Amino acid sequence: MAKVLQVAVKIGRHGLRDRTLLLLAYRHGLRVSELVTLRWEQVDLKAGLLHVTRLKNGLPSTHPIRGPELRALRELKRDYPSSPYLFVSELGGPLTPATVRKLLARAGELAKLPFPIHPHMLRHATGYKLANEGHDTRAIQHYLGHKNITHTVRYTELSPERFKGFWRD
């Protein structure tokens, strides 16, 4: 993910916007449709909170926003002060899911990834990262907004590293 974020600033004229978009998508496990409809009223820069409204009947949640995200969002707010949306096109409207797909595909190419990438891969990467770090499955479920835990369990099934330290002899 680091490579993709690094090259995102080089894709076009809106490098900060594009990098911030990908950073938030990854760190918060956002679906592309949730990402492009994010509004400033959902962001509390003072408290460092993002109020996530989930689609597909998902559970809404409030996520903490950390240093790199806060700095990027503050700068983004300065660059686009009049827009109600976080991520806007040159015409001032919200970006489309198709634009985000193209942007991410281009970032993957520039990062020289051996396979094409799409936005939903960032959501999956979030789930796998949190599971591999040993976070509780129920917590991941709520973080990703899954109503049914069976949608979350897939992230906990892959890593044998999670068994490290179960027994210490």
HUGI-V23462 format. One record per run of one state. SS is the DSSP state (A for helix, B for strand, O for the rest). FROM is the first residue (numbers start at 1). TO is the last residue. If there is no record, write none. Layout:
# HUGI-V23462
SS,FROM,TO ; SS,FROM,TO
This chain:
# HUGI-V23462
O,1,1 ; A,2,8 ; O,9,14 ; A,15,28 ; O,29,31 ; A,32,36 ; O,37,38 ; B,39,39 ; A,40,42 ; B,43,44 ; O,45,48 ; B,49,52 ; O,53,60 ; B,61,64 ; O,65,66 ; A,67,79 ; O,80,84 ; B,85,85 ; O,86,87 ; B,88,88 ; O,89,93 ; B,94,94 ; O,95,96 ; A,97,110 ; O,111,118 ; A,119,132 ; O,133,136 ; A,137,144 ; O,145,149 ; A,150,156 ; O,157,159 ; A,160,163 ; O,164,169
